[in-house]
Amino acid sequence: MIFVQSAQKIGAGLATFGLAGAAIGVGVIFAALILSVARNPNLKDDLFRLALLGFALTEAVGLFALIFAFLILFV
C-alpha cells in the first residue's frame, strides 16, 4: 500500500512538469509579442489577437497537466 501511495505522489509530481512548460510557453509568446510590436506597431491589434489565442492554447495544455496530476492523486 505504501508503494502505491509513493508511486501516486511521484506520478503527480512528474505530471506537474507540464505546468512549467506552460509557464515557459506563455513567457515566450508575450516576449515575441513585445518584439513584434516593437518592430511593426501598425499590426499591434492583429498580433495581440494571435498572442491571446496562443496564450489560451498554452494555458489549456497546462490545465490538462494539472487535471492529470489531480487524477493520479485522487482516483
N, C-alpha and C positions, 0 to 999 in steps of 0.2 A: 504494500500500500504506500509506503514512504517513497518507493521508486517512482510510482505513478505520479504522485504529487510533485516530486522533484522534476520529472520529465515535463509536466504541465507548466511549471514555472519557467523552466529553461525554454520551452517552446514558445511561451507567451513573450518572453524577453526577446527571443530571436524574431518574432513576428513584429515587434515594435521597431525594428530597423527600417521598415517601410515608412515610418513617421519621419525618421531622419532624412530619408531620401526625398520625401515630400517637402520638407523644410528647405533642403538644398535646392530643389526644383523651383520653389516659389522665389527664392533669392535670385536664382539665375534669370527667371522670367522678368522680374521687375528691374534687375540690373540691365538686361537687354532693352527693356522699355525706356529706361532713362537714357541710355546711349543712343537709341534710335531717335528719340525726340530731340536730343541734343544735335544730332546730325540733320534732321529734317523736321523742324517744328510744325510745318504745314500739315503733316499727317498725324498729328497728335491724337485726334479723336479715333481714327481708324486703328492706330497702334494700341490705344488704350483698350478698345473693344477686344482686340485679339489677345491682349495681355490678360484681361479678365477671363476670357474663355480658357486660356492656358492655366490660369490660377485655379479655376473651378475644376478642371480635369485633374490637375496635380493634387489638389486637396481631396478629390474623390478617391484617388489611389491611397492617400494617407489614411482616410477614414476606413477604407476597406481593410487596411493593415490593422487598424485599431479594433475593428469588429472581429477580425480573425483572432487577435490576441485575447479578446474577451471570450470568444467561443472556446478557445483552447483552455482558458482558465475555468470557466463556469459550466461547461457542458460535458 
